[in-house]
Amino acid sequence: MQSPDDAAAGQPADRSKPGSEAGATVGASTADTTADRAPAPDPDRSSARIPAQAGERAPVDTPIDTAVPADERRSTAVRSISALFAVVAILVTLVHVFFVFLHVAPGNAVSGDYRKQTGTWIYPYFEQNWALFAPNPMSENFRLQAQSRMRNADGTVVESGWSDLTGDDLDHIRGNLYPSKADQNMIRRAWSSYTDAHDAKDESAIGTRGPLTQRYLRRIVVHRFQDAGANRTLESVRIRVATKPIGKPDAKTEPETSYRTLGWWETKPDDFR
């Protein structure tokens, strides 16, 4: 009776016939020889076979251990970008500290050579109004007030009362988490520039910046009256400044307020732009 285990070379083998066992032995020897000749798989190298498709070349063994995982590639890119941003942030910080130091430090050769670059970097967002090593805090408060003259349609002139422009700015600043730089500094800087360029006794200009500071201060006042509803019938404005020294905490009496009143300034067409 034929057994499937005794089949050799595609032909049935019968144990009852002579030579059957010899045929089986030869087949086994041939299989062993073929197995001995085949190279042994390398346990240290795993491979994956890519299935062949119609019209493609024969399958190629692709080593798995040579491929870089996607998570590792992504983490490397993130680290590189983070390092780049860190370097840029450090450089910007160093440049900012350098220019701020030049701005607040006492005058020297370096600050003089880089005065233009320092001003471009500092103004208007990083302005400092104190000096390093020599702070000069304010010892008095001042409030800028303005008065206007307007001509009606019938030709009569109406003179308004005093408007507290500094008080309006303080109302915009108090309770505001992000107050405007204009509300904080515009009137203060305009008045400081005017006083530096004019004599306090007769209001005469000192140097070439006198007329420029006067026009600048007048335009600010005209724009404030425009915001309050005045139009081109505004003929002239007048400014006064109320100055009050900052008293000591234990002072028994309040310091007196002094006033500096300027003359009437006629408005110009450029003031309304």
C-alpha positions in Angstrom: 0.0 0.0 0.0 1.4 3.5 -1.0 2.2 6.0 1.7 2.5 9.7 1.0 5.6 9.9 3.2 7.4 7.5 0.9 6.9 9.5 -2.2 10.2 10.6 -3.9 10.8 12.8 -6.9 7.0 13.1 -7.6 6.6 9.3 -7.9 4.9 6.9 -5.4 7.2 4.6 -3.5 6.2 1.1 -2.4 7.8 -0.4 0.7 7.1 -3.9 -0.6 9.3 -3.5 -3.7 13.1 -3.8 -3.5 14.9 -0.6 -3.7 12.2 1.5 -2.1 14.1 2.1 1.0 17.2 3.0 -1.1 15.2 5.5 -3.1 14.0 7.1 0.0 17.5 7.2 1.5 18.9 8.8 -1.7 16.1 11.5 -1.6 16.8 12.2 2.0 20.5 12.5 1.4 19.9 14.9 -1.5 17.7 17.1 0.7 20.3 17.1 3.4 23.0 18.1 1.0 20.9 21.0 -0.4 20.2 22.1 3.1 23.9 22.1 4.0 24.7 24.2 0.9 22.1 26.9 1.7 23.6 29.8 3.7 22.4 30.0 7.3 20.3 33.0 8.2 22.0 35.8 10.1 20.4 36.2 13.5 21.7 39.7 13.9 20.0 41.1 10.7 16.3 41.0 10.3 14.8 41.6 6.8 11.4 42.1 5.4 10.5 41.0 1.9 8.6 43.3 -0.3 6.0 41.4 -2.3 6.5 41.7 -6.0 3.7 43.0 -8.2 3.0 42.6 -11.8 5.4 44.6 -14.0 7.9 45.2 -11.1 11.3 43.8 -10.5 12.0 40.8 -8.2 11.5 41.3 -4.5 14.3 43.0 -2.6 15.2 42.4 0.9 15.1 45.8 2.8 16.8 45.8 6.2 14.4 47.0 8.9 17.1 48.2 11.3 18.4 50.9 8.9 15.1 52.8 8.8 14.8 55.8 11.2 11.5 55.9 13.1 9.2 58.8 12.3 8.9 59.8 15.9 12.7 60.1 16.1 12.9 62.2 13.0 10.1 64.5 14.3 11.8 65.0 17.6 15.1 65.9 16.0 13.4 68.5 13.9 11.6 70.0 16.9 14.8 70.2 18.8 16.6 71.9 16.0 13.8 74.5 15.6 13.7 75.1 19.3 17.4 75.6 19.5 17.3 78.1 16.6 14.5 80.1 18.3 16.5 80.1 21.5 19.6 81.5 19.8 17.5 84.2 18.1 15.8 85.2 21.4 19.2 85.4 23.2 20.7 87.6 20.5 17.6 90.0 20.5 17.8 90.2 24.3 21.5 91.1 24.2 20.9 93.8 21.6 18.0 95.2 23.5 20.0 95.4 26.8 22.9 97.0 25.0 20.8 99.8 23.5 18.9 100.4 26.7 22.2 100.7 28.6 23.5 103.2 26.1 20.2 105.2 26.4 20.2 105.5 30.2 23.9 105.6 30.9 25.7 108.9 31.3 27.1 110.4 28.0 30.2 108.7 26.8 32.1 108.1 23.5 30.2 104.9 22.7 26.7 106.4 23.3 27.7 109.3 21.2 28.7 107.1 18.3 25.5 105.1 18.4 23.1 107.9 19.3 21.1 107.5 16.1 20.9 103.7 16.3 19.9 104.0 20.0 17.1 106.4 19.3 15.8 104.3 16.5 15.6 101.2 18.8 14.3 102.9 21.9 11.6 105.3 20.6 8.7 105.1 21.0 8.1 101.8 22.7 11.1 101.5 25.1 11.5 105.0 26.2 13.1 105.6 29.6 12.7 108.9 31.5 15.3 108.2 34.2 19.0 108.2 34.2 21.2 105.3 35.3 23.4 106.1 38.4 21.7 109.5 38.7 17.9 109.2 39.0 16.0 112.5 38.9 12.4 111.8 40.2 9.8 114.5 39.7 9.3 116.9 42.6 6.2 118.5 41.3 3.0 117.8 39.5 1.6 120.0 36.7 -1.7 120.0 34.9 -2.0 121.6 31.5 -5.2 123.5 30.9 -6.5 125.2 27.8 -9.0 127.8 26.7 -10.5 128.5 23.3 -12.1 131.3 21.4 -14.7 130.4 18.7 -16.5 132.7 16.2 -20.2 132.1 15.7 -22.1 132.5 12.5 -23.3 136.0 13.4 -19.7 137.1 14.0 -19.6 137.1 17.7 -16.7 135.5 19.6 -17.3 133.1 22.4 -14.6 132.4 25.0 -14.7 129.0 26.7 -13.7 128.1 30.2 -10.5 126.2 31.1 -10.4 122.6 30.1 -8.1 120.3 32.1 -6.3 118.3 29.3 -4.0 116.5 31.8 -7.1 115.4 33.8 -8.6 113.9 30.6 -5.4 111.9 30.1 -5.4 110.7 33.7 -9.0 109.5 33.3 -7.9 107.4 30.3 -5.0 105.9 32.2 -6.6 105.0 35.5 -8.1 101.5 35.4 -6.7 100.8 31.9 -4.4 97.7 31.8 -2.8 98.9 28.6 -2.8 102.8 28.6 -1.8 104.7 25.6 1.7 106.1 25.3 0.1 109.3 24.0 -2.0 109.7 27.1 1.0 109.2 29.3 3.7 111.3 27.6 2.4 113.5 24.8 1.3 116.6 26.9 4.2 116.1 29.4 6.9 116.0 26.7 5.3 118.8 24.7 5.3 121.1 27.7 8.8 120.1 28.8 10.1 120.8 25.2 8.4 124.2 25.2 9.8 125.3 28.6 13.3 124.2 27.6 13.1 126.4 24.4 11.4 129.5 25.9 12.2 132.0 28.6 9.8 131.8 31.6 9.7 135.6 32.0 8.7 136.9 28.6 8.0 133.6 26.7 10.7 134.5 24.1 12.3 131.7 22.2 15.7 130.3 23.1 17.5 128.8 20.1 16.1 127.6 16.9 13.7 125.0 18.4 11.4 127.6 20.0 8.9 128.2 17.2 8.8 124.4 16.5 7.9 123.5 20.1 5.3 126.3 20.1 3.6 125.0 17.0 3.7 121.4 18.3 2.0 122.4 21.6 -0.6 124.5 19.8 -1.6 121.7 17.5 -2.0 119.3 20.4 -4.4 121.7 22.0 -6.3 122.4 18.8 -6.8 118.6 18.2 -8.1 118.2 21.8 -10.7 120.9 21.1 -11.6 119.2 17.8 -12.1 115.9 19.7 -14.5 117.8 22.0 -16.6 119.0 19.1 -14.9 122.2 17.9 -14.5 122.8 14.2 -12.7 125.3 12.0 -14.5 128.2 13.7 -11.9 127.8 16.5 -9.9 131.0 16.1 -7.4 131.0 18.9 -6.3 129.0 22.0 -4.6 129.9 25.3 -2.7 127.6 27.6 -1.9 127.8 31.3 -0.1 125.3 33.5 -0.9 124.7 37.1 2.1 123.5 39.0 1.9 122.0 42.5 5.0 120.8 44.4 4.9 117.4 45.9 4.8 117.8 49.7 6.4 115.7 52.4 4.3 112.9 53.8 4.2 114.5 57.3 3.6 118.0 56.0 0.8 119.8 57.9 -0.1 122.2 55.1 -0.7 121.6 51.4 1.8 123.2 49.0 0.4 126.1 47.0 -0.4 125.8 43.3 1.3 128.3 41.0 0.0 129.2 37.5 1.9 130.1 34.3 -0.5 131.5 31.7 0.6 132.0 28.1 -0.8 134.4 25.6 -3.5 133.7 22.9 -2.2 131.8 19.9 -4.1 132.1 16.6 -4.8 128.9 14.9 -3.4 128.0 11.5 -4.8 125.8 8.8 -2.1 123.3 9.4 -3.3 122.9 13.0 -6.5 121.2 11.9 -4.8 118.4 9.9 
